[in-house]
Every structure is written in structure tokens, then in C-alpha cells.
């Protein structure tokens, strides 16, 4: 069975090469982190500047992760409590 094209999911690949976010293997393999927490971590890293600060509003973060702002706020709080973000 052929795989669906990325466009079937509403994703259009960029015309030029894009950059990648490197996630530590310990985060990828962590069984106690939810998929939303892992995706939130990745999105925050994608916006981080050279010093590691990400200036991203909760509305945009929730939209990029694909969840509600309330859920996103809870997950960021969990990531802070777990020491993954400050």
C-alpha cells in the first residue's frame, strides 16, 4: 500500500531546504512524556535563539503543536516542573 503524500495531511514541503530540530534521545525515548509534551519541546527548540530563549506566545505555540491553549499551558507547566524548559 503506497504512503499518502504529505499534501494529504495539509503539509506542503518548503521550496528550499529547511532546518531541523535536534531532540535529545532521552526525550524521544522517555515513556513518561506525552506526545504533546515532546512536540511542545521540539517547537520551543525550533524557536530558540543562540542563547536558548524562545519568544513565542502561547496561542502560536498551541496552534503549531495542534492543541488548545489551555492544554498547551498545562503541558508547558509540566515541562517546567520536569526541568526540560525554564
C-alpha positions as CSV (number, residue, x, y, z in Angstrom):
1,X,0.0,0.0,0.0
2,X,1.5,3.3,-1.0
3,X,2.1,6.0,1.6
4,X,-0.2,9.1,1.4
5,X,1.5,12.2,0.1
6,X,2.5,14.8,2.6
7,X,0.0,17.2,1.0
8,X,-2.8,14.8,2.0
9,X,-2.2,15.9,5.6
10,X,-2.2,19.6,4.7
11,X,1.6,19.8,4.7
12,X,3.4,21.5,1.8
13,X,7.2,20.9,1.9
14,X,9.2,24.1,1.6
15,X,10.7,25.0,-1.7
16,X,14.2,25.3,-0.2
17,X,15.8,23.1,2.3
18,X,14.5,23.6,5.8
19,X,16.4,23.3,9.1
20,X,15.9,20.5,11.6
21,X,15.4,20.4,15.4
22,X,17.6,18.0,17.2
23,X,15.9,16.4,20.1
24,X,17.9,14.5,22.7
25,X,17.4,10.8,22.5
26,X,16.5,10.8,26.2
27,X,13.4,13.0,25.4
28,X,12.4,11.0,22.3
29,X,12.5,7.7,24.2
30,X,11.1,9.0,27.5
31,X,7.9,6.9,28.2
32,X,6.6,9.4,30.8
33,X,6.4,12.3,28.4
34,X,3.2,12.6,26.3
35,X,3.3,13.2,22.6
36,X,2.1,16.8,23.2
37,X,4.9,17.4,25.6
38,X,7.5,16.1,23.2
39,X,6.1,18.1,20.3
40,X,6.0,21.2,22.5
41,X,9.6,20.7,23.4
42,X,10.5,20.4,19.7
43,X,8.6,23.5,18.7
44,X,10.1,25.5,21.5
45,X,13.6,24.4,20.5
46,X,12.8,25.4,16.9
47,X,12.2,29.0,18.0
48,X,15.2,29.2,20.4
49,X,17.8,31.8,19.7
50,X,21.6,31.3,20.2
51,X,21.2,31.7,24.0
52,X,18.3,29.2,24.1
53,X,15.5,31.6,24.6
54,X,12.3,31.2,22.7
55,X,10.0,34.2,22.4
56,X,6.8,32.5,21.4
57,X,3.3,33.2,22.5
58,X,1.0,30.5,23.9
59,X,-1.5,31.0,21.1
60,X,1.0,30.3,18.4
61,X,2.6,27.5,20.3
62,X,-0.7,25.8,20.8
63,X,-1.5,26.2,17.1
64,X,1.8,24.8,16.0
65,X,1.5,21.8,18.4
66,X,-2.1,21.2,17.4
67,X,-3.9,21.5,20.8
68,X,-5.9,24.1,22.8
69,X,-4.2,27.0,24.6
70,X,-5.4,25.5,27.9
71,X,-3.8,22.1,27.2
72,X,-0.6,23.8,26.0
73,X,-0.4,25.9,29.2
74,X,-0.7,22.7,31.2
75,X,2.0,20.9,29.2
76,X,4.4,23.8,29.4
77,X,3.9,23.8,33.2
78,X,4.7,20.1,33.2
79,X,7.8,20.6,31.2
80,X,9.0,23.3,33.5
81,X,8.2,21.1,36.6
82,X,10.2,18.3,34.9
83,X,13.2,20.6,34.3
84,X,13.1,20.3,30.5
85,X,12.3,24.0,30.0
86,X,12.7,27.1,32.2
